[in-house]
Amino acid sequence: MLLKNCPEDVCTYIKKNKETYVPVGPELVQTSTFCYDDYQNFMDQSKDENNNYIYTRGANPTTSYLEDMLSDLIGCQKCKVFSSGMGAIAATLLTLLKQGDHMIMLNTIYGEAYSFAKYINKFGIELTKVYIEKPEEVVQYIQDNTKIIYLESPSHQKCQMLDLEGIVQIAKAHGITTVMDATWASPLFMKPFSYGIDLVIHSMTKYIAGHSDSLGGVVCGSTDVIDTISEYGLRFLGSVSSPFNSWLTIRGLRTLPVRMSYLSHAIVQFIDAIRDDPRIAKIYHPYAATGYQQELSKKYLSGYGSLFSLELVDEDFDKLTAFVDKLSHFSIGVSWGGFESLVLPSFKGDNQAKLDERGLRKSHMRMYIGLENTQTLIDDFTQALDSVY
Ligand SMILES: *Cc1c(COP(=O)(O)O)cnc(C)c1O
């Protein structure tokens, strides 16, 4: 069967019709490649595939629009978007590290980022994973070949914060690049660049896209470093955001300030309602922190993310399972940052050693407060607790 030819070629058709309407929404340019009707122009543009529209693995207008919005919001020279947070993390580390280099990872790190750092040992990249309280403790782990200090603050599991200025000062004195995963606080509540962090990564899958319907990641920093990561880490490894996912993320980003402001109040209301319950042993969240951790949270955070974790006094695992099943407004599931509230116990029947390593009780669970009515969530939590404990 022969397809009917368009009356004119696609480029001409689109150009002509573009002048007849002005959409209020951002344009979704769902295309793999871009066509030219002038070969000289094509040759000129192809000289920089990261910044000109040749092929979507290099650049795409919908994704560029998202990157510009993010650079503005985050306050950096340049951002590059990936198909997932792990895409951004892997591309950044593989671009900046080479055989014989050493990296330090601090405190709790997103599990897969830590596993990846261990995995690339097969390329001769050394890793030291350490737990520190004060920044000066990092000095003893620095080697002549240390190239990166990788950190997460607050960390997504224990919500632990680090003294960014202290770490940056030590890193700069040793010519080490700092890479920080800032997903927990979103770009709104913490500004790592104001304290001298070199590269900031967000899993956009969480708050930025914000609707649990799309994966994405972004790495932010100075133009030269981001261009290098684009050239090698993005174009060679290929974890490119589909234009549609970039478009969904733009839609999420537009409501990020209102969602974060709601969630910051919601988590305070939730913690206030449960913090004095004698059945709860510990709450891990900057708002519930004390002492040094509280000082750090006052210094670095201008609002709160709504991901937290808690431990119950009673460590009976059957009871914990019953409790989680009794919750009707918290679904059991990984990830977070969308509309729906979620819960995830850390003990999975066979990972006691991992829990011990992280200093967590068997009753430890992670909870994400979503955009539902907060009192409904508090009531749900209380009824589940009352019915089991
Ligand atoms: C989810 C997450 C990641 C990984 O992002 P993906 O988009 O799932 O690949 C990295 N860091 C943190 C803190 C996360 O929560």
The ligand as an SDF file (V2000), in Angstrom:
LIG
                    3D

 15 15  0  0  0  0  0  0  0  0999 V2000
   14.6960    8.8650   43.4940 C   0  0  0  0  0  0  0  0  0  0  0  0
   15.9900    9.4160   43.8800 C   0  0  0  0  0  0  0  0  0  0  0  0
   17.1000    9.3440   43.0430 C   0  0  0  0  0  0  0  0  0  0  0  0
   17.0660    8.6130   41.7040 C   0  0  0  0  0  0  0  0  0  0  0  0
   16.2100    9.2240   40.8070 O   0  0  0  0  0  0  0  0  0  0  0  0
   15.4190    8.4010   39.6410 P   0  0  0  0  0  0  0  0  0  0  0  0
   14.6980    9.4890   38.9390 O   0  0  0  0  0  0  0  0  0  0  0  0
   14.5410    7.4200   40.3490 O   0  0  0  0  0  0  0  0  0  0  0  0
   16.4420    7.7360   38.8210 O   0  0  0  0  0  0  0  0  0  0  0  0
   18.2710    9.9250   43.4680 C   0  0  0  0  0  0  0  0  0  0  0  0
   18.3620   10.5350   44.6600 N   0  0  0  0  0  0  0  0  0  0  0  0
   17.3180   10.6330   45.4940 C   0  0  0  0  0  0  0  0  0  0  0  0
   17.4900   11.3350   46.7950 C   0  0  0  0  0  0  0  0  0  0  0  0
   16.1010   10.0810   45.1440 C   0  0  0  0  0  0  0  0  0  0  0  0
   15.0740   10.1520   45.9730 O   0  0  0  0  0  0  0  0  0  0  0  0
  1  2  1  0
  2  3  1  0
  2 14  2  0
  3  4  1  0
  3 10  2  0
  4  5  1  0
  5  6  1  0
  6  7  2  0
  6  8  1  0
  6  9  1  0
 10 11  1  0
 11 12  2  0
 12 13  1  0
 12 14  1  0
 14 15  1  0
M  END
$$$$
